[in-house]
C-alpha cells in the first residue's frame, strides 16, 4: 500500500504564522483526512493555550492586572 504525504495548513487568526502539519496517510480518504485535520487542529489549539497560559502567568507575577 502506498503512502501519500498530505500537508494540512492551519491558520491562527491572531497570528500571521501558518502552521503546516504533514501526515503520511496509507489510504487517502475522507475519513482519514478528517481525523488528521482534527488532531492537527487540537495540537495547534493546545500550543496556543500553553503560550497564552505562560504569558498570563508571567503577567500576573509582574503585577499586570488588565490582562493585556
C-alpha positions as CSV (number, residue, x, y, z in Angstrom):
1,X,0.0,0.0,0.0
2,X,1.5,3.3,-1.0
3,X,1.6,6.2,1.4
4,X,0.7,9.7,0.3
5,X,2.1,12.7,2.2
6,X,-0.6,15.2,3.0
7,X,0.1,18.7,4.1
8,X,-2.5,20.5,6.1
9,X,-2.1,24.2,6.8
10,X,-3.7,25.6,9.9
11,X,-4.3,29.4,10.2
12,X,-4.4,31.2,13.5
13,X,-6.5,34.4,13.2
14,X,-4.5,36.1,15.9
15,X,-1.1,35.3,14.4
16,X,0.4,35.9,11.0
17,X,2.1,32.5,11.0
18,X,0.9,29.4,9.2
19,X,1.3,26.1,10.8
20,X,2.0,23.3,8.3
21,X,1.5,19.7,9.5
22,X,2.5,16.7,7.5
23,X,0.8,13.3,7.7
24,X,1.5,10.1,5.9
25,X,-1.8,8.5,5.1
26,X,-1.9,4.9,3.8
27,X,-5.2,5.2,2.0
28,X,-6.1,8.9,1.4
29,X,-9.8,9.1,2.0
30,X,-12.2,11.5,3.6
31,X,-12.3,9.8,7.0
32,X,-8.5,9.8,7.4
33,X,-8.3,13.4,6.3
34,X,-11.0,14.5,8.8
35,X,-9.2,12.6,11.6
36,X,-5.8,14.0,10.9
37,X,-7.2,17.5,10.5
38,X,-8.9,17.2,13.9
39,X,-5.7,16.0,15.5
40,X,-3.7,18.9,13.9
41,X,-6.2,21.5,14.9
42,X,-6.2,20.2,18.5
43,X,-2.4,20.3,18.7
44,X,-2.4,23.9,17.4
45,X,-5.1,24.9,19.9
46,X,-3.2,23.3,22.8
47,X,0.0,25.1,21.7
48,X,-1.7,28.5,21.6
49,X,-3.3,27.8,25.0
50,X,0.0,26.9,26.6
51,X,1.7,30.0,25.2
52,X,-1.2,32.2,26.5
53,X,-1.2,30.5,29.9
54,X,2.6,31.1,30.2
55,X,2.1,34.7,29.2
56,X,-0.7,35.2,31.6
57,X,1.2,33.6,34.5
58,X,4.2,35.8,33.7
59,X,2.0,38.9,33.6
60,X,0.3,38.0,36.9
61,X,3.8,37.6,38.5
62,X,4.7,41.1,37.3
63,X,1.5,42.6,38.7
64,X,-0.3,43.0,35.4
65,X,-4.0,43.2,36.2
66,X,-5.5,44.4,32.9
67,X,-4.7,41.1,31.1
68,X,-3.0,42.8,28.1
